[in-house]
Amino acid sequence: MTTAVHGSSLDIPMPDGTADAYLTHPADSGPHPGVLLYMDAFGLRPHLRSMADRLAAAGYVVLVPNVLYRAGRAPLVELPDFIDPFARPGMFEAIRPAMQALTPELAMRDAAVYLDWLAASPLTTDGPAGLTGYCMGAGLALRTAGTYPDRVAAAAGFHGAYLATDAPDSPHLLADRITAELYFGHADNDPTNSAEQIDRLDKALTAAGVPHRSETYEGAMHGFTQADTSMYGEEASERHWVALLDLFARKL
């Protein structure tokens, strides 16, 4: 069953400025469980708002911050209605410096503020939040679950990038701190998330006793949930919704 939603733009005071964000929630008296949705690199735009609305219609209060707010308000670059990064590689290159400037330390300092905002909202129920993240956002979701284990009940990541690398600050190294249940929907043949990385992530979570499910969506491209891009795959995207809503229904 779905319900009508109410969405609005807002600004969140941050340690290093102001984060523009989108908030959407069921248009009833509430309250409902809070969910932090971490954006992909292209950020806050109509499609991401529509994804948040779909999640809100299932009964959640969804906050979508512009995690790259230090570089400016969204969108950071002019985005066409249909994004084809292969045809316009310069578009992604323009965003890359802002992504690289968002260090794990800064990102997790921000995450605390986002979680605080959700917890303090009269729209949300008491208790830990849910997380979902896309592309770069999947890594942020994994890192947040490990940094604030008592504040996260469920976390999901889809077509995540660099989740389990050799870097000393790779997100998967926080596995032994995670208490949430996790779900990952990986893109097949993803240059940012190899089969080796997927295996490394799964082994780390298993060794740490983290309840999780990790699936590789055969034939799906990196970015398969993003309907306004050339990487979109309808079947894989709908599969992601089933998995995400199942996780949240059980844990939130």
Secondary structure by P-SEA (a helix, b strand, c coil): cbbbbbbbbbccccccccccccccccccccbbbbbbbbbccccccaaaaaaaaaaaaaccbbbbccccccccccccccccccccccccaaaaaaaaaaaaaccaaaaaaaaaaaaaaaaaccccccccbbbbbccaaaaaaaaaaaaccccccbbbbccccccccccccccccccccccbbbbbbcccccccccaaaaaaaaaaaaaacccbbbbbcccccccccccccccccaaaaaaaaaaaaaaaaacc
